[in-house]
Amino acid sequence: MDICDKANDYADHLNRNAIANQLAMVRSPAAESLTECVDCGEPIPMKRRQAMPGCVRCVSCESRHERKKR
């Protein structure tokens, strides 16, 4: 992987985070959750999606995201 690939991956990561942040702000509590985390791409467990309608991140990534916002 060369430096251009790394830069593209990083830009893609930043874009996904920006989109996820915007979606999180406009989603209503009754909104449908995503099936995959916008940050890491891992599946979001059904129990989390049921407990937190409209979620866009897995528990680990959401915790990290909330710590960064403080």
N, CA, C and O atoms as a GROMACS GRO file, in nm:
protein
  280
    1MET      N    1   0.086  -0.118   0.000
    1MET     CA    2   0.000   0.000   0.000
    1MET      C    3   0.090   0.124   0.000
    1MET      O    4   0.173   0.141   0.089
    2ASP      N    5   0.073   0.209  -0.100
    2ASP     CA    6   0.155   0.329  -0.107
    2ASP      C    7   0.089   0.446  -0.035
    2ASP      O    8  -0.021   0.434   0.019
    3ILE      N    9   0.156   0.558  -0.034
    3ILE     CA   10   0.108   0.674   0.041
    3ILE      C   11  -0.025   0.728  -0.014
    3ILE      O   12  -0.107   0.778   0.062
    4CYS      N   13  -0.046   0.716  -0.144
    4CYS     CA   14  -0.174   0.762  -0.204
    4CYS      C   15  -0.290   0.676  -0.156
    4CYS      O   16  -0.398   0.727  -0.127
    5ASP      N   17  -0.267   0.544  -0.147
    5ASP     CA   18  -0.371   0.455  -0.095
    5ASP      C   19  -0.404   0.488   0.050
    5ASP      O   20  -0.521   0.491   0.088
    6LYS      N   21  -0.301   0.514   0.129
    6LYS     CA   22  -0.322   0.550   0.269
    6LYS      C   23  -0.398   0.681   0.282
    6LYS      O   24  -0.487   0.694   0.366
    7ALA      N   25  -0.364   0.777   0.198
    7ALA     CA   26  -0.433   0.907   0.200
    7ALA      C   27  -0.579   0.890   0.160
    7ALA      O   28  -0.668   0.949   0.221
    8ASN      N   29  -0.605   0.809   0.059
    8ASN     CA   30  -0.743   0.784   0.017
    8ASN      C   31  -0.822   0.713   0.125
    8ASN      O   32  -0.938   0.746   0.149
    9ASP      N   33  -0.760   0.615   0.191
    9ASP     CA   34  -0.828   0.545   0.300
    9ASP      C   35  -0.861   0.641   0.414
    9ASP      O   36  -0.970   0.635   0.470
   10TYR      N   37  -0.768   0.729   0.446
   10TYR     CA   38  -0.791   0.825   0.554
   10TYR      C   39  -0.902   0.924   0.516
   10TYR      O   40  -0.987   0.956   0.599
   11ALA      N   41  -0.901   0.972   0.392
   11ALA     CA   42  -1.006   1.063   0.346
   11ALA      C   43  -1.142   0.994   0.350
   11ALA      O   44  -1.241   1.054   0.389
   12ASP      N   45  -1.145   0.868   0.309
   12ASP     CA   46  -1.270   0.791   0.314
   12ASP      C   47  -1.319   0.778   0.458
   12ASP      O   48  -1.438   0.793   0.485
   13HIS      N   49  -1.228   0.751   0.550
   13HIS     CA   50  -1.262   0.739   0.692
   13HIS      C   51  -1.320   0.872   0.743
   13HIS      O   52  -1.422   0.871   0.813
   14LEU      N   53  -1.258   0.983   0.710
   14LEU     CA   54  -1.308   1.113   0.754
   14LEU      C   55  -1.446   1.142   0.695
   14LEU      O   56  -1.533   1.195   0.764
   15ASN      N   57  -1.466   1.108   0.570
   15ASN     CA   58  -1.596   1.130   0.506
   15ASN      C   59  -1.704   1.046   0.573
   15ASN      O   60  -1.814   1.096   0.598
   16ARG      N   61  -1.674   0.919   0.601
   16ARG     CA   62  -1.773   0.833   0.667
   16ARG      C   63  -1.809   0.887   0.804
   16ARG      O   64  -1.926   0.885   0.844
   17ASN      N   65  -1.710   0.935   0.878
   17ASN     CA   66  -1.737   0.992   1.010
   17ASN      C   67  -1.823   1.117   1.000
   17ASN      O   68  -1.915   1.136   1.080
   18ALA      N   69  -1.793   1.202   0.904
   18ALA     CA   70  -1.872   1.325   0.888
   18ALA      C   71  -2.016   1.292   0.852
   18ALA      O   72  -2.109   1.352   0.905
   19ILE      N   73  -2.034   1.198   0.763
   19ILE     CA   74  -2.170   1.157   0.725
   19ILE      C   75  -2.242   1.096   0.844
   19ILE      O   76  -2.359   1.127   0.869
   20ALA      N   77  -2.174   1.012   0.919
   20ALA     CA   78  -2.236   0.948   1.036
   20ALA      C   79  -2.276   1.052   1.139
   20ALA      O   80  -2.382   1.042   1.201
   21ASN      N   81  -2.191   1.153   1.159
   21ASN     CA   82  -2.224   1.258   1.255
   21ASN      C   83  -2.348   1.335   1.212
   21ASN      O   84  -2.434   1.366   1.294
   22GLN      N   85  -2.357   1.365   1.083
   22GLN     CA   86  -2.475   1.435   1.033
   22GLN      C   87  -2.600   1.349   1.046
   22GLN      O   88  -2.706   1.398   1.085
   23LEU      N   89  -2.588   1.221   1.013
   23LEU     CA   90  -2.702   1.131   1.026
   23LEU      C   91  -2.747   1.119   1.171
   23LEU      O   92  -2.867   1.116   1.200
   24ALA      N   93  -2.652   1.113   1.262
   24ALA     CA   94  -2.686   1.100   1.403
   24ALA      C   95  -2.763   1.222   1.452
   24ALA      O   96  -2.848   1.210   1.540
   25MET      N   97  -2.733   1.339   1.397
   25MET     CA   98  -2.802   1.461   1.440
   25MET      C   99  -2.945   1.469   1.388
   25MET      O  100  -3.030   1.527   1.454
   26VAL      N  101  -2.972   1.412   1.273
   26VAL     CA  102  -3.105   1.425   1.214
   26VAL      C  103  -3.193   1.303   1.237
   26VAL      O  104  -3.313   1.308   1.210
   27ARG      N  105  -3.137   1.195   1.284
   27ARG     CA  106  -3.217   1.075   1.306
   27ARG      C  107  -3.309   1.093   1.426
   27ARG      O  108  -3.269   1.145   1.530
   28SER      N  109  -3.429   1.049   1.409
   28SER     CA  110  -3.521   1.051   1.522
   28SER      C  111  -3.501   0.922   1.602
   28SER      O  112  -3.444   0.827   1.550
   29PRO      N  113  -3.546   0.918   1.728
   29PRO     CA  114  -3.529   0.797   1.807
   29PRO      C  115  -3.596   0.675   1.744
   29PRO      O  116  -3.556   0.562   1.773
   30ALA      N  117  -3.695   0.696   1.660
   30ALA     CA  118  -3.764   0.583   1.598
   30ALA      C  119  -3.698   0.541   1.467
   30ALA      O  120  -3.747   0.450   1.400
   31ALA      N  121  -3.588   0.605   1.430
   31ALA     CA  122  -3.521   0.574   1.303
   31ALA      C  123  -3.461   0.434   1.306
   31ALA      O  124  -3.431   0.380   1.413
   32GLU      N  125  -3.445   0.377   1.190
   32GLU     CA  126  -3.387   0.244   1.179
   32GLU      C  127  -3.236   0.251   1.199
   32GLU      O  128  -3.170   0.341   1.146
   33SER      N  129  -3.182   0.158   1.273
   33SER     CA  130  -3.038   0.152   1.298
   33SER      C  131  -2.966   0.097   1.176
   33SER      O  132  -3.024   0.025   1.094
   34LEU      N  133  -2.838   0.131   1.166
   34LEU     CA  134  -2.755   0.070   1.063
   34LEU      C  135  -2.718  -0.071   1.107
   34LEU      O  136  -2.719  -0.100   1.227
   35THR      N  137  -2.685  -0.157   1.014
   35THR     CA  138  -2.645  -0.293   1.048
   35THR      C  139  -2.495  -0.305   1.066
   35THR      O  140  -2.446  -0.399   1.128
   36GLU      N  141  -2.420  -0.207   1.011
   36GLU     CA  142  -2.274  -0.206   1.026
   36GLU      C  143  -2.230  -0.071   1.081
   36GLU      O  144  -2.287   0.032   1.046
   37CYS      N  145  -2.130  -0.073   1.165
   37CYS     CA  146  -2.075   0.048   1.226
   37CYS      C  147  -2.011   0.136   1.119
   37CYS      O  148  -1.937   0.088   1.034
   38VAL      N  149  -2.041   0.266   1.123
   38VAL     CA  150  -1.985   0.358   1.023
   38VAL      C  151  -1.836   0.383   1.045
   38VAL      O  152  -1.767   0.426   0.953
   39ASP      N  153  -1.786   0.358   1.165
   39ASP     CA  154  -1.644   0.381   1.193
   39ASP      C  155  -1.558   0.260   1.160
   39ASP      O  156  -1.459   0.273   1.088
   40CYS      N  157  -1.594   0.144   1.211
   40CYS     CA  158  -1.508   0.026   1.194
   40CYS      C  159  -1.561  -0.075   1.092
   40CYS      O  160  -1.487  -0.163   1.049
   41GLY      N  161  -1.688  -0.063   1.055
   41GLY     CA  162  -1.745  -0.154   0.957
   41GLY      C  163  -1.791  -0.288   1.012
   41GLY      O  164  -1.842  -0.371   0.938
   42GLU      N  165  -1.773  -0.308   1.142
   42GLU     CA  166  -1.816  -0.434   1.203
   42GLU      C  167  -1.968  -0.435   1.218
   42GLU      O  168  -2.030  -0.329   1.228
   43PRO      N  169  -2.028  -0.553   1.221
   43PRO     CA  170  -2.173  -0.561   1.240
   43PRO      C  171  -2.215  -0.504   1.376
   43PRO      O  172  -2.147  -0.524   1.476
   44ILE      N  173  -2.328  -0.434   1.377
   44ILE     CA  174  -2.386  -0.385   1.502
   44ILE      C  175  -2.483  -0.492   1.549
   44ILE      O  176  -2.577  -0.526   1.476
   45PRO      N  177  -2.463  -0.547   1.669
   45PRO     CA  178  -2.550  -0.656   1.717
   45PRO      C  179  -2.697  -0.615   1.722
   45PRO      O  180  -2.730  -0.499   1.750
   46MET      N  181  -2.784  -0.710   1.696
   46MET     CA  182  -2.928  -0.687   1.695
   46MET      C  183  -2.976  -0.629   1.827
   46MET      O  184  -3.061  -0.540   1.828
   47LYS      N  185  -2.923  -0.678   1.939
   47LYS     CA  186  -2.966  -0.626   2.070
   47LYS      C  187  -2.937  -0.477   2.083
   47LYS      O  188  -3.017  -0.403   2.139
   48ARG      N  189  -2.823  -0.433   2.032
   48ARG     CA  190  -2.791  -0.289   2.037
   48ARG      C  191  -2.886  -0.211   1.947
   48ARG      O  192  -2.936  -0.106   1.986
   49ARG      N  193  -2.911  -0.262   1.828
   49ARG     CA  194  -3.001  -0.193   1.735
   49ARG      C  195  -3.141  -0.181   1.792
   49ARG      O  196  -3.211  -0.083   1.768
   50GLN      N  197  -3.183  -0.283   1.867
   50GLN     CA  198  -3.316  -0.279   1.928
   50GLN      C  199  -3.318  -0.184   2.048
   50GLN      O  200  -3.416  -0.113   2.070
   51ALA      N  201  -3.210  -0.184   2.125
   51ALA     CA  202  -3.203  -0.099   2.244
   51ALA      C  203  -3.183   0.048   2.210
   51ALA      O  204  -3.230   0.136   2.281
   52MET      N  205  -3.112   0.075   2.100
   52MET     CA  206  -3.079   0.212   2.060
   52MET      C  207  -3.122   0.236   1.916
   52MET      O  208  -3.037   0.242   1.826
   53PRO      N  209  -3.252   0.250   1.891
   53PRO     CA  210  -3.297   0.273   1.754
   53PRO      C  211  -3.228   0.396   1.693
   53PRO      O  212  -3.215   0.500   1.758
   54GLY      N  213  -3.184   0.382   1.571
   54GLY     CA  214  -3.116   0.491   1.503
   54GLY      C  215  -2.965   0.493   1.524
   54GLY      O  216  -2.898   0.586   1.480
   55CYS      N  217  -2.911   0.391   1.593
   55CYS     CA  218  -2.766   0.392   1.618
   55CYS      C  219  -2.690   0.370   1.487
   55CYS      O  220  -2.738   0.303   1.395
   56VAL      N  221  -2.571   0.429   1.481
   56VAL     CA  222  -2.487   0.419   1.362
   56VAL      C  223  -2.349   0.361   1.393
   56VAL      O  224  -2.270   0.337   1.302
   57ARG      N  225  -2.321   0.338   1.523
   57ARG     CA  226  -2.191   0.286   1.565
   57ARG      C  227  -2.207   0.168   1.660
   57ARG      O  228  -2.308   0.156   1.730
   58CYS      N  229  -2.106   0.081   1.662
   58CYS     CA  230  -2.102  -0.026   1.762
   58CYS      C  231  -2.072   0.037   1.898
   58CYS      O  232  -2.039   0.156   1.905
   59VAL      N  233  -2.083  -0.039   2.003
   59VAL     CA  234  -2.062   0.014   2.138
   59VAL      C  235  -1.922   0.071   2.154
   59VAL      O  236  -1.905   0.180   2.209
   60SER      N  237  -1.820  -0.002   2.107
   60SER     CA  238  -1.682   0.044   2.122
   60SER      C  239  -1.659   0.177   2.052
   60SER      O  240  -1.603   0.270   2.110
   61CYS      N  241  -1.702   0.186   1.928
   61CYS     CA  242  -1.682   0.310   1.851
   61CYS      C  243  -1.765   0.424   1.907
   61CYS      O  244  -1.720   0.539   1.908
   62GLU      N  245  -1.886   0.395   1.953
   62GLU     CA  246  -1.969   0.500   2.012
   62GLU      C  247  -1.905   0.555   2.139
   62GLU      O  248  -1.908   0.676   2.164
   63SER      N  249  -1.847   0.467   2.220
   63SER     CA  250  -1.777   0.511   2.342
   63SER      C  251  -1.661   0.603   2.306
   63SER      O  252  -1.643   0.708   2.367
   64ARG      N  253  -1.582   0.562   2.206
   64ARG     CA  254  -1.470   0.645   2.162
   64ARG      C  255  -1.520   0.779   2.109
   64ARG      O  256  -1.462   0.884   2.140
   65HIS      N  257  -1.625   0.776   2.031
   65HIS     CA  258  -1.682   0.898   1.973
   65HIS      C  259  -1.729   0.994   2.083
   65HIS      O  260  -1.704   1.114   2.075
   66GLU      N  261  -1.796   0.941   2.185
   66GLU     CA  262  -1.844   1.025   2.294
   66GLU      C  263  -1.730   1.083   2.376
   66GLU      O  264  -1.738   1.197   2.422
   67ARG      N  265  -1.623   1.006   2.396
   67ARG     CA  266  -1.507   1.057   2.470
   67ARG      C  267  -1.442   1.172   2.394
   67ARG      O  268  -1.397   1.269   2.454
   68LYS      N  269  -1.435   1.161   2.262
   68LYS     CA  270  -1.373   1.266   2.180
   68LYS      C  271  -1.455   1.394   2.181
   68LYS      O  272  -1.400   1.504   2.171
   69LYS      N  273  -1.588   1.381   2.194
   69LYS     CA  274  -1.675   1.498   2.193
   69LYS      C  275  -1.661   1.580   2.320
   69LYS      O  276  -1.697   1.698   2.320
   70ARG      N  277  -1.612   1.524   2.428
   70ARG     CA  278  -1.602   1.596   2.556
   70ARG      C  279  -1.489   1.692   2.558
   70ARG      O  280  -1.468   1.760   2.659
   0.00000   0.00000   0.00000
